[in-house]
Amino acid sequence: MYLHRPGDREPTRSAADVRLGRRPALLAGLALLTMPRLGFAQTSATAPALDVPYVPTPQPVVDRMLELGQVGANDLLYDLGCGDGRIVITACKQHGARGVGIDLNPVRIEEAKQNARQAGVSDKVEFRVGDLFEADFAPATVVTLYLLPSVNRKLRPQLWRQLKVGTRVVSHAFDMGEEWPPERTERIDHRTVYLWTIRPEHKRA
């Protein structure tokens, strides 16, 4: 895309361009209007209201999150707001864990299921359409998140209440507020990853 700023030279145009004027742009606009709208299976009437926009976690950050959470073959990882399932799938394929992904958007869940089939881990994962604030993730031994600060803080009491002592919680980009300082904070590819562990004192909160 060409962005013209003050002081920039105008791009040169041929005589044919001048004669045609805005006709190519007009034809392109008409073509766009007549094209079928592909890739939008959900209508505004059926699309869920999302608390967090879908932004995939880069794979190097996924890898570090799983390393920081010490994910292994005996773990059951829950990814809250799982998107296309990449954290759950990587945990299963690379670390031998089992995984559950929860997301409010059914389009993302179908994409995650397809990605799991392609990765050959469908028998080790489960993807559910669901509201995180109504979900039960008590069985988890590791929880991963890439949400927003306000959502993390709203989830914090639920994490303390539901998760077993010793469960690790790993968040990409956002912390849990002053009430729950992270045990470790790491930077990778200009992004931040946080780690917490559920402790007995959280059960008394």
TIMI-599058 format. One record per residue: residue number from 1; residue in one letter; x, y, z of N, C-alpha, C in turn. Coordinates in steps of 0.001 Angstrom, whole numbers, plus 500000, padded with zeros to 6 digits. Atoms other than C-alpha are relative to their C-alpha. Layout:
N
+-----+----+--------+--------+--------+--------+--------+--------+--------+--------+--------+
|   i | aa |   n.px |   n.py |   n.pz |  ca.px |  ca.py |  ca.pz |   c.px |   c.py |   c.pz |
+-----+----+--------+--------+--------+--------+--------+--------+--------+--------+--------+
| NUM |  a |      X |      Y |      Z |      X |      Y |      Z |      X |      Y |      Z |
...
+-----+----+--------+--------+--------+--------+--------+--------+--------+--------+--------+
# end
This chain:
205
+-----+----+--------+--------+--------+--------+--------+--------+--------+--------+--------+
|   i | aa |   n.px |   n.py |   n.pz |  ca.px |  ca.py |  ca.pz |   c.px |   c.py |   c.pz |
+-----+----+--------+--------+--------+--------+--------+--------+--------+--------+--------+
|   1 |  m | 500859 | 498820 | 500000 | 500000 | 500000 | 500000 | 500891 | 501223 | 500000 |
|   2 |  y | 499237 | 498778 | 500086 | 501354 | 503414 | 499048 | 499366 | 501029 | 500911 |
|   3 |  l | 500472 | 498951 | 499108 | 501032 | 506059 | 501755 | 500699 | 501288 | 499609 |
|   4 |  h | 499407 | 498739 | 500414 | 501552 | 509632 | 500577 | 500040 | 500948 | 501183 |
|   5 |  r | 499833 | 499066 | 498904 | 502952 | 511955 | 503228 | 500348 | 501365 | 499445 |
|   6 |  p | 499599 | 498663 | 500464 | 503427 | 515753 | 502953 | 501489 | 500036 | 499718 |
|   7 |  g | 498596 | 499932 | 500379 | 506674 | 516394 | 501143 | 500434 | 498853 | 499124 |
|   8 |  d | 499669 | 501107 | 500887 | 506666 | 513059 | 499321 | 499734 | 500414 | 498564 |
|   9 |  r | 500289 | 499767 | 501421 | 506867 | 513124 | 495547 | 498832 | 499142 | 499576 |
|  10 |  e | 501117 | 500776 | 500533 | 503715 | 512061 | 493792 | 500548 | 498929 | 499073 |
|  11 |  p | 499555 | 501019 | 500951 | 504171 | 508758 | 491948 | 499668 | 500421 | 498586 |
|  12 |  t | 500218 | 499602 | 501393 | 504515 | 509307 | 488199 | 498938 | 499114 | 499384 |
|  13 |  r | 501035 | 500750 | 500690 | 501619 | 508261 | 485991 | 500187 | 500178 | 498501 |
|  14 |  s | 499877 | 499928 | 501453 | 501624 | 507464 | 482296 | 498830 | 500766 | 499426 |
|  15 |  a | 501093 | 499323 | 500667 | 499458 | 509275 | 479772 | 498752 | 499125 | 499986 |
|  16 |  a | 501151 | 500908 | 500002 | 497259 | 506182 | 479578 | 499311 | 500027 | 501348 |
|  17 |  d | 500587 | 499919 | 498661 | 496755 | 506373 | 483343 | 499135 | 501247 | 500114 |
|  18 |  v | 500737 | 498746 | 499901 | 495669 | 509993 | 483035 | 498703 | 499916 | 499222 |
|  19 |  r | 501209 | 500114 | 500812 | 493208 | 509201 | 480231 | 498962 | 499115 | 500682 |
|  20 |  l | 500930 | 500916 | 499357 | 491680 | 506329 | 482182 | 499409 | 500590 | 501269 |
|  21 |  g | 500511 | 499359 | 498799 | 491301 | 508489 | 485280 | 499726 | 498989 | 501094 |
|  22 |  r | 500336 | 500860 | 498881 | 489489 | 506655 | 488070 | 499303 | 498727 | 499562 |
|  23 |  r | 500742 | 501155 | 500470 | 488024 | 503928 | 485866 | 500506 | 498685 | 500589 |
|  24 |  p | 499555 | 501269 | 499398 | 490321 | 501091 | 487122 | 499540 | 499853 | 501438 |
|  25 |  a | 500434 | 500078 | 498599 | 489500 | 501957 | 490738 | 498515 | 499721 | 500086 |
|  26 |  l | 501441 | 500224 | 499996 | 485791 | 502072 | 489912 | 499674 | 498556 | 499674 |
|  27 |  l | 500237 | 501397 | 500371 | 485910 | 498678 | 488196 | 500392 | 499064 | 501122 |
|  28 |  a | 499569 | 500848 | 498882 | 487840 | 497205 | 491109 | 498975 | 500031 | 501119 |
|  29 |  g | 501014 | 499893 | 498954 | 485256 | 498530 | 493538 | 498759 | 499206 | 499667 |
|  30 |  l | 501166 | 500776 | 500413 | 482410 | 497032 | 491494 | 500266 | 498510 | 500116 |
|  31 |  a | 499662 | 501420 | 499897 | 484236 | 493701 | 491383 | 499913 | 499530 | 501438 |
|  32 |  l | 500069 | 500381 | 498597 | 484549 | 493680 | 495158 | 498567 | 499864 | 500468 |
|  33 |  l | 501398 | 500045 | 499591 | 480853 | 494398 | 495551 | 499294 | 498757 | 499498 |
|  34 |  t | 500672 | 501164 | 500584 | 479912 | 491474 | 493297 | 500623 | 498687 | 500427 |
|  35 |  m | 499358 | 501237 | 499567 | 482338 | 488960 | 494844 | 499235 | 499378 | 501150 |
|  36 |  p | 500631 | 500637 | 498847 | 480884 | 486352 | 497213 | 500828 | 500260 | 501249 |
|  37 |  r | 499309 | 499714 | 498737 | 481737 | 487040 | 500858 | 500450 | 498691 | 500612 |
|  38 |  l | 499454 | 501263 | 499546 | 483979 | 484088 | 501632 | 500646 | 500178 | 501361 |
|  39 |  g | 499280 | 500000 | 498743 | 485288 | 483210 | 505064 | 499250 | 500637 | 501147 |
|  40 |  f | 500785 | 499406 | 498940 | 482493 | 484815 | 507085 | 498754 | 499167 | 500215 |
|  41 |  a | 501113 | 500917 | 499789 | 480304 | 481894 | 508120 | 499032 | 500534 | 501034 |
|  42 |  q | 500857 | 499479 | 498964 | 478992 | 483784 | 511128 | 499400 | 501329 | 499566 |
|  43 |  t | 500632 | 498714 | 500217 | 476488 | 486583 | 510716 | 500060 | 500786 | 501286 |
|  44 |  s | 499976 | 499173 | 498800 | 476280 | 489496 | 513111 | 498976 | 499528 | 501010 |
|  45 |  a | 501045 | 500467 | 499095 | 473156 | 487873 | 514546 | 500434 | 498762 | 500783 |
|  46 |  t | 499610 | 501248 | 499355 | 474919 | 484592 | 515392 | 501375 | 500071 | 500652 |
|  47 |  a | 498650 | 499914 | 499448 | 478473 | 485742 | 516237 | 499932 | 500352 | 501480 |
|  48 |  p | 500027 | 499696 | 498571 | 479163 | 485699 | 519982 | 500698 | 501316 | 500291 |
|  49 |  a | 499318 | 498790 | 499549 | 480136 | 488873 | 521802 | 501258 | 499572 | 500740 |
|  50 |  l | 498725 | 500473 | 499466 | 483831 | 488364 | 522559 | 500606 | 501033 | 500937 |
|  51 |  d | 499311 | 499122 | 499060 | 485654 | 489797 | 525573 | 501405 | 500338 | 499514 |
|  52 |  v | 498608 | 499866 | 500425 | 489029 | 489384 | 523854 | 500075 | 499775 | 498493 |
|  53 |  p | 499847 | 500231 | 501440 | 489917 | 489807 | 520153 | 500924 | 498819 | 499754 |
|  54 |  y | 499164 | 501150 | 500330 | 491504 | 486821 | 518430 | 501332 | 500475 | 499435 |
|  55 |  v | 498640 | 499701 | 500448 | 495266 | 487367 | 518166 | 500855 | 498776 | 500331 |
|  56 |  p | 499237 | 501224 | 499716 | 497329 | 484155 | 517798 | 501326 | 500292 | 500705 |
|  57 |  t | 498703 | 499905 | 499338 | 500329 | 483652 | 520077 | 501077 | 499468 | 499061 |
|  58 |  p | 498925 | 500502 | 500867 | 503561 | 483363 | 518031 | 500575 | 498698 | 500547 |
|  59 |  q | 499542 | 501320 | 499576 | 504988 | 479855 | 518109 | 501195 | 500051 | 500956 |
|  60 |  p | 498908 | 499951 | 499011 | 508268 | 480820 | 519861 | 499497 | 500338 | 501408 |
|  61 |  v | 500559 | 499652 | 498692 | 506164 | 482331 | 522669 | 499239 | 498798 | 500562 |
|  62 |  v | 500670 | 501235 | 499575 | 504008 | 479175 | 522806 | 501023 | 499038 | 500605 |
|  63 |  d | 498972 | 500941 | 499536 | 507150 | 477076 | 523173 | 500549 | 500413 | 501360 |
|  64 |  r | 499441 | 499546 | 498724 | 508498 | 479244 | 525980 | 498977 | 499916 | 501124 |
|  65 |  m | 501050 | 500136 | 498991 | 505166 | 479289 | 527814 | 499949 | 498578 | 500542 |
|  66 |  l | 500061 | 501404 | 499583 | 505157 | 475496 | 527882 | 501251 | 499597 | 500775 |
|  67 |  e | 498773 | 500269 | 499250 | 508783 | 475361 | 529016 | 499931 | 500625 | 501390 |
|  68 |  l | 500093 | 499307 | 498719 | 508132 | 477900 | 531758 | 499019 | 499286 | 500931 |
|  69 |  g | 500967 | 500756 | 499214 | 505115 | 475891 | 532898 | 500419 | 498572 | 500279 |
|  70 |  q | 499453 | 501347 | 499794 | 507269 | 472733 | 532900 | 498977 | 498928 | 499618 |
|  71 |  v | 501022 | 500926 | 500474 | 504630 | 470913 | 530879 | 500639 | 498669 | 499617 |
|  72 |  g | 499480 | 501323 | 500285 | 505207 | 467160 | 530705 | 498902 | 498998 | 499725 |
|  73 |  a | 500923 | 501056 | 500406 | 503579 | 463858 | 529906 | 498901 | 499735 | 501016 |
|  74 |  n | 501015 | 500244 | 498968 | 501670 | 463727 | 533196 | 499035 | 501162 | 500177 |
|  75 |  d | 500815 | 498795 | 499821 | 500022 | 467115 | 532725 | 498731 | 499989 | 499165 |
|  76 |  l | 501227 | 499681 | 500721 | 496531 | 468108 | 531720 | 499940 | 501518 | 499915 |
|  77 |  l | 499937 | 498560 | 500221 | 496751 | 471585 | 530228 | 498658 | 500523 | 499521 |
|  78 |  y | 501193 | 499287 | 500452 | 493747 | 473887 | 529926 | 500445 | 501342 | 499430 |
|  79 |  d | 499712 | 498698 | 500599 | 494086 | 476805 | 527525 | 498693 | 500788 | 499957 |
|  80 |  l | 501223 | 499206 | 499877 | 491508 | 479491 | 528332 | 500007 | 501099 | 498947 |
|  81 |  g | 499981 | 499138 | 501174 | 490593 | 481345 | 525165 | 500969 | 499427 | 498989 |
|  82 |  c | 498997 | 500801 | 500715 | 492319 | 478721 | 523030 | 500203 | 500388 | 498544 |
|  83 |  g | 499821 | 499614 | 501396 | 491779 | 480276 | 519591 | 500112 | 498799 | 499086 |
|  84 |  d | 499831 | 501093 | 500968 | 493116 | 477936 | 516902 | 500601 | 498743 | 500610 |
|  85 |  g | 499563 | 501213 | 499317 | 494354 | 475472 | 519525 | 501493 | 499760 | 500046 |
|  86 |  r | 498566 | 500274 | 500171 | 498070 | 475921 | 518964 | 500729 | 499682 | 501308 |
|  87 |  i | 499318 | 500292 | 498732 | 499064 | 475928 | 522671 | 499695 | 498571 | 500443 |
|  88 |  v | 500401 | 501355 | 499610 | 497087 | 472766 | 523457 | 500663 | 498967 | 499090 |
|  89 |  i | 499441 | 500954 | 500964 | 498286 | 471022 | 520298 | 501505 | 499848 | 500195 |
|  90 |  t | 498552 | 500079 | 499773 | 501941 | 471900 | 520941 | 500307 | 499256 | 501294 |
|  91 |  a | 499792 | 500692 | 498730 | 501652 | 470707 | 524556 | 499883 | 498490 | 499828 |
|  92 |  c | 500200 | 501435 | 500224 | 500387 | 467342 | 523336 | 501063 | 499419 | 499076 |
|  93 |  k | 499105 | 500545 | 501019 | 502617 | 466909 | 520301 | 501458 | 500041 | 500438 |
|  94 |  q | 498590 | 499834 | 499653 | 505889 | 468207 | 521758 | 500341 | 499569 | 501427 |
|  95 |  h | 499713 | 500282 | 498594 | 505523 | 467476 | 525488 | 499264 | 498767 | 500527 |
|  96 |  g | 500695 | 501210 | 499584 | 503268 | 464420 | 525602 | 498838 | 500209 | 500947 |
|  97 |  a | 501104 | 499696 | 499081 | 500596 | 466172 | 527681 | 498656 | 499714 | 499352 |
|  98 |  r | 501375 | 499956 | 500508 | 496831 | 466013 | 527306 | 499511 | 501435 | 500147 |
|  99 |  g | 500404 | 498601 | 499955 | 494921 | 469209 | 526726 | 498532 | 500224 | 499725 |
| 100 |  v | 501371 | 499535 | 500214 | 491593 | 471013 | 526798 | 500069 | 501478 | 499630 |
| 101 |  g | 500089 | 498598 | 500389 | 490898 | 474259 | 524970 | 498567 | 500471 | 500093 |
| 102 |  i | 501335 | 499413 | 499863 | 487939 | 476507 | 525739 | 500003 | 501363 | 499323 |
| 103 |  d | 500110 | 498714 | 500681 | 486826 | 479402 | 523557 | 498526 | 500294 | 499767 |
| 104 |  l | 501392 | 499589 | 500188 | 483605 | 481367 | 523184 | 499580 | 499953 | 498538 |
| 105 |  n | 500295 | 499901 | 501428 | 483870 | 481438 | 519393 | 499991 | 498614 | 499350 |
| 106 |  p | 500059 | 501337 | 500608 | 482648 | 478239 | 517655 | 500838 | 499869 | 498735 |
| 107 |  v | 499156 | 500063 | 501196 | 484571 | 479147 | 514496 | 501426 | 499616 | 500386 |
| 108 |  r | 498653 | 500329 | 499529 | 487852 | 479037 | 516418 | 500076 | 498564 | 500487 |
| 109 |  i | 500000 | 501379 | 499495 | 486885 | 475744 | 518060 | 500046 | 499007 | 498845 |
| 110 |  e | 499955 | 500888 | 501166 | 486211 | 474107 | 514698 | 501382 | 500032 | 499348 |
| 111 |  e | 498648 | 499882 | 500553 | 489550 | 475427 | 513452 | 500995 | 499222 | 500858 |
| 112 |  a | 499107 | 500723 | 499087 | 491286 | 474022 | 516545 | 499862 | 498494 | 499818 |
| 113 |  k | 500212 | 501438 | 500210 | 489702 | 470600 | 516014 | 500654 | 499528 | 498706 |
| 114 |  q | 499382 | 500360 | 501272 | 490845 | 470564 | 512402 | 501524 | 499992 | 500127 |
| 115 |  n | 498548 | 499952 | 499805 | 494372 | 471602 | 513423 | 500489 | 498795 | 500800 |
| 116 |  a | 499622 | 501177 | 499197 | 494444 | 468792 | 516019 | 500001 | 498747 | 499139 |
| 117 |  r | 500027 | 501155 | 500905 | 493432 | 466254 | 513366 | 501226 | 499984 | 499104 |
| 118 |  q | 498839 | 499917 | 500888 | 496160 | 467481 | 511052 | 501300 | 499700 | 500744 |
| 119 |  a | 498798 | 500254 | 499199 | 498712 | 467282 | 513888 | 500039 | 498585 | 500558 |
| 120 |  g | 500031 | 501381 | 499536 | 497619 | 463741 | 514761 | 499849 | 499847 | 501498 |
| 121 |  v | 500149 | 500069 | 498536 | 496676 | 464519 | 518377 | 498537 | 500072 | 500440 |
| 122 |  s | 501418 | 499901 | 499662 | 492874 | 464397 | 518251 | 499615 | 499138 | 501196 |
| 123 |  d | 500328 | 500903 | 498898 | 492878 | 461523 | 520747 | 500498 | 500516 | 501342 |
| 124 |  k | 499437 | 499477 | 498756 | 494726 | 463634 | 523328 | 499473 | 501378 | 500369 |
| 125 |  v | 500482 | 498639 | 499760 | 492846 | 466922 | 523098 | 498480 | 500043 | 499972 |
| 126 |  e | 501435 | 499715 | 500058 | 489370 | 468290 | 523610 | 499836 | 501508 | 499883 |
| 127 |  f | 500277 | 498577 | 500179 | 488091 | 471642 | 522381 | 498515 | 500244 | 500219 |
| 128 |  r | 501377 | 499733 | 499614 | 484921 | 473141 | 523838 | 499634 | 501456 | 499742 |
| 129 |  v | 500571 | 498657 | 500037 | 482772 | 476154 | 523057 | 499480 | 500300 | 501395 |
| 130 |  g | 500469 | 499706 | 498657 | 482229 | 477838 | 526385 | 500431 | 501362 | 500500 |
| 131 |  d | 499701 | 498754 | 499299 | 482237 | 480933 | 528584 | 500990 | 499672 | 501123 |
| 132 |  l | 498973 | 500303 | 499004 | 485397 | 480953 | 530715 | 499492 | 500199 | 501423 |
| 133 |  f | 500469 | 499692 | 498652 | 483548 | 482422 | 533678 | 498954 | 499006 | 500498 |
| 134 |  e | 500924 | 501064 | 499612 | 481146 | 479494 | 533671 | 500647 | 498623 | 499884 |
| 135 |  a | 499321 | 501268 | 500272 | 483741 | 476809 | 532906 | 500597 | 499411 | 501278 |
| 136 |  d | 499325 | 500721 | 498918 | 485164 | 474177 | 535242 | 501345 | 499526 | 499483 |
| 137 |  f | 498665 | 500454 | 500393 | 488916 | 473842 | 534825 | 500776 | 499461 | 501193 |
| 138 |  a | 499380 | 500577 | 498800 | 489580 | 472221 | 538217 | 500947 | 498837 | 499703 |
| 139 |  p | 499080 | 501131 | 500249 | 491197 | 469089 | 536633 | 501377 | 500410 | 499504 |
| 140 |  a | 498749 | 499572 | 500625 | 494013 | 471168 | 535099 | 501177 | 499900 | 500956 |
| 141 |  t | 498745 | 499877 | 499255 | 497603 | 470843 | 536243 | 500810 | 501191 | 499488 |
| 142 |  v | 499416 | 498786 | 500574 | 498659 | 473719 | 533955 | 498878 | 500758 | 499300 |
| 143 |  v | 500963 | 499141 | 500696 | 496551 | 476658 | 532739 | 500781 | 501055 | 499233 |
| 144 |  t | 499374 | 498946 | 500796 | 497600 | 478966 | 529901 | 498947 | 501002 | 499572 |
| 145 |  l | 500916 | 498929 | 500367 | 496072 | 482295 | 528965 | 500704 | 501006 | 499088 |
| 146 |  y | 499594 | 498794 | 500730 | 496405 | 485087 | 526420 | 498724 | 500809 | 499847 |
| 147 |  l | 501274 | 499290 | 499944 | 493514 | 487316 | 527372 | 500282 | 501500 | 500083 |
| 148 |  l | 499772 | 498582 | 499766 | 493378 | 490936 | 528612 | 500160 | 500218 | 501498 |
| 149 |  p | 499826 | 499777 | 498562 | 494334 | 492465 | 531986 | 498697 | 499930 | 500788 |
| 150 |  s | 501277 | 499999 | 499272 | 490707 | 493005 | 532990 | 499418 | 498593 | 500103 |
| 151 |  v | 500522 | 501365 | 499986 | 489774 | 489420 | 532064 | 500842 | 499140 | 500948 |
| 152 |  n | 499134 | 500742 | 499079 | 492808 | 487985 | 533889 | 499604 | 500260 | 501448 |
| 153 |  r | 500305 | 499641 | 498607 | 491885 | 489848 | 537063 | 498620 | 499495 | 500410 |
| 154 |  k | 501328 | 500551 | 499698 | 488275 | 488778 | 536835 | 500070 | 498483 | 500195 |
| 155 |  l | 499840 | 501452 | 499890 | 489410 | 485157 | 536409 | 500782 | 499576 | 501239 |
| 156 |  r | 499096 | 500367 | 498917 | 491907 | 485271 | 539273 | 499302 | 499297 | 501171 |
| 157 |  p | 500654 | 500719 | 498896 | 489453 | 484378 | 542106 | 499508 | 498610 | 499598 |
| 158 |  q | 500467 | 501299 | 500497 | 488087 | 481570 | 539960 | 501153 | 499008 | 499907 |
| 159 |  l | 498809 | 500852 | 500053 | 491594 | 480208 | 539377 | 500386 | 499548 | 501403 |
| 160 |  w | 499652 | 500340 | 498620 | 492349 | 480329 | 543099 | 499021 | 498973 | 500573 |
| 161 |  r | 501035 | 500861 | 499422 | 489072 | 478631 | 543945 | 500013 | 498606 | 499379 |
| 162 |  q | 500173 | 501270 | 500695 | 489062 | 475892 | 541301 | 501270 | 499152 | 499935 |
| 163 |  l | 498788 | 500769 | 500298 | 492681 | 474908 | 540760 | 500621 | 499405 | 501250 |
| 164 |  k | 499323 | 500691 | 498902 | 494584 | 472467 | 542939 | 501295 | 500717 | 500362 |
| 165 |  v | 498697 | 499485 | 499578 | 497602 | 473557 | 544967 | 501086 | 499328 | 499158 |
| 166 |  g | 498929 | 500504 | 500860 | 500666 | 473183 | 542750 | 499745 | 500211 | 498517 |
| 167 |  t | 500309 | 499756 | 501413 | 498874 | 473988 | 539479 | 500729 | 501251 | 499521 |
| 168 |  r | 499290 | 498854 | 500568 | 500936 | 476297 | 537254 | 499079 | 500777 | 499065 |
| 169 |  v | 500769 | 499106 | 500864 | 499393 | 479274 | 535481 | 500991 | 500852 | 499220 |
| 170 |  v | 499077 | 499266 | 500868 | 501178 | 480856 | 532517 | 499183 | 500926 | 499110 |
| 171 |  s | 500726 | 499012 | 500800 | 500010 | 484039 | 530816 | 500942 | 500692 | 499028 |
| 172 |  h | 499281 | 499240 | 501009 | 501208 | 485675 | 527630 | 499517 | 501454 | 500055 |
| 173 |  a | 500208 | 498553 | 500146 | 501450 | 489483 | 527721 | 499431 | 500715 | 501224 |
| 174 |  f | 500683 | 499272 | 498945 | 499305 | 490304 | 530766 | 500097 | 499281 | 501338 |
| 175 |  d | 499868 | 500572 | 498670 | 499680 | 489812 | 534514 | 498637 | 499862 | 500672 |
| 176 |  m | 501233 | 500213 | 499236 | 497099 | 489207 | 537271 | 499714 | 501134 | 500970 |
| 177 |  g | 500215 | 498883 | 499103 | 497315 | 492553 | 539014 | 500842 | 499905 | 501263 |
| 178 |  e | 499184 | 499914 | 498790 | 498892 | 493583 | 542300 | 499661 | 498903 | 501005 |
| 179 |  e | 500423 | 501008 | 499029 | 496900 | 490957 | 544217 | 500730 | 498665 | 499820 |
| 180 |  w | 499323 | 501266 | 500259 | 498893 | 488138 | 542595 | 501245 | 500243 | 499159 |
| 181 |  p | 498763 | 499756 | 500754 | 502467 | 489052 | 541619 | 500530 | 498700 | 499394 |
| 182 |  p | 499461 | 501220 | 500620 | 504102 | 486588 | 539204 | 501262 | 499525 | 500703 |
| 183 |  e | 498762 | 500582 | 499468 | 506818 | 484220 | 540399 | 501164 | 500219 | 499048 |
| 184 |  r | 498971 | 499772 | 501010 | 508707 | 484595 | 537149 | 499409 | 500812 | 498867 |
| 185 |  t | 500371 | 499201 | 501166 | 508586 | 487057 | 534291 | 501136 | 499887 | 498996 |
| 186 |  e | 498974 | 500157 | 501029 | 510418 | 486441 | 531031 | 499596 | 500753 | 498740 |
| 187 |  r | 500218 | 499323 | 501276 | 510806 | 488281 | 527749 | 500498 | 499100 | 498868 |
| 188 |  i | 499600 | 500752 | 501191 | 510888 | 486528 | 524389 | 499401 | 500685 | 498781 |
| 189 |  d | 500442 | 499323 | 501222 | 510698 | 488193 | 520966 | 499183 | 501251 | 500317 |
| 190 |  h | 500646 | 498739 | 499612 | 509710 | 491500 | 522627 | 498621 | 499795 | 500620 |
| 191 |  r | 501259 | 500295 | 499322 | 506814 | 489801 | 524421 | 500302 | 499503 | 501408 |
| 192 |  t | 499813 | 500378 | 498606 | 506301 | 489027 | 528109 | 499181 | 498772 | 500334 |
| 193 |  v | 500684 | 501204 | 499520 | 505391 | 485701 | 529705 | 500119 | 499965 | 501518 |
| 194 |  y | 500065 | 500009 | 498537 | 504325 | 485354 | 533359 | 499666 | 498590 | 500501 |
| 195 |  l | 500271 | 501292 | 499378 | 504274 | 482325 | 535664 | 499557 | 500191 | 501450 |
| 196 |  w | 500465 | 500079 | 498617 | 502329 | 481686 | 538904 | 499796 | 498526 | 500365 |
| 197 |  t | 500357 | 501325 | 499504 | 501710 | 478614 | 541066 | 498924 | 500154 | 501073 |
| 198 |  i | 501055 | 499995 | 498976 | 498563 | 477938 | 543089 | 500593 | 499478 | 501315 |
| 199 |  r | 499434 | 500352 | 498696 | 499551 | 477829 | 546782 | 498902 | 499910 | 501054 |
| 200 |  p | 501036 | 500176 | 498975 | 497695 | 476932 | 550004 | 499346 | 501309 | 500431 |
| 201 |  e | 500589 | 498732 | 499560 | 497215 | 480597 | 550925 | 498937 | 500529 | 499048 |
| 202 |  h | 501026 | 499564 | 500944 | 495180 | 481138 | 547766 | 498657 | 499356 | 500315 |
| 203 |  k | 501234 | 500693 | 499644 | 492628 | 478633 | 549062 | 499309 | 500679 | 501191 |
| 204 |  r | 500588 | 499308 | 498856 | 492082 | 480841 | 552119 | 499544 | 501401 | 499634 |
| 205 |  a | 500333 | 498624 | 500427 | 491576 | 484014 | 550066 | 498487 | 500142 | 499806 |
+-----+----+--------+--------+--------+--------+--------+--------+--------+--------+--------+
# end
